[in-house]
Every structure is written in C-alpha cells, then in structure tokens.
Amino acid sequence: MEIFSITIDDGKAPHKYEMELPSVAAAKKELTRIFGDMISNGTDEFWSARDWRISVSKAGMPLFVLRASALELGGPVAAFQ
C-alpha cells in the first residue's frame, strides 16, 4: 500500500488528508469517485463556490489534479446543431 497526500479545495478552504491505496491507478479511481460524490451531493455548494479541485501527491511529488468549474452565462444558450 502507498500513502497519498490529498488536498480537497471546495472553494472555501483547502482540507488536507492522507489516504492509503495500493497504486496510482487506484488513487485515480478512488479520488474520481469521491470527487463525483462531492459534486453530486453538494450541488448548491458547487454552484456557489464555482471551482472545486482535488490535488494528489505522493512523497511530495504532484501526481494529478481533478478540477470542476461551474460557470453561469448571462444570455440564452443556443441549441447544438
């Protein structure tokens, strides 16, 4: 098992955690699942924060970042053709 350092920033304040997982591939899968759950369970917070991200590193080396942004447009959106 490997120790991963995770920083979750929901637009308010970053929160740091450590997670033990078997591999980088497993970390990608688990953090993508967590990120999806965070957004789907906190839709109001997501739209008010506008930018959420999860940064993952191992032994101080950055590995990947998951990022989702919400952007409201001021006018009507044309239908795709």
Secondary structure as the mmCIF struct_conf table of DSSP 4:
data_model
#
loop_
_struct_conf.conf_type_id
_struct_conf.id
_struct_conf.beg_label_comp_id
_struct_conf.beg_label_asym_id
_struct_conf.beg_label_seq_id
_struct_conf.end_label_comp_id
_struct_conf.end_label_asym_id
_struct_conf.end_label_seq_id
STRN STRN1 GLU A 2 ASP A 9
BEND BEND1 GLY A 11 LYS A 12
STRN STRN2 PRO A 14 LEU A 21
BEND BEND2 PRO A 22 PRO A 22
HELX_RH_AL_P HELX_RH_AL_P1 VAL A 24 ASN A 41
HELX_RH_AL_P HELX_RH_AL_P2 THR A 43 ALA A 49
STRN STRN3 ASP A 51 LYS A 58
TURN_TY1_P TURN_TY1_P1 ALA A 59 GLY A 60
STRN STRN4 MET A 61 SER A 69
BEND BEND3 GLY A 74 GLY A 75
HELX_LH_PP_P HELX_LH_PP_P1 PRO A 76 PHE A 80
#
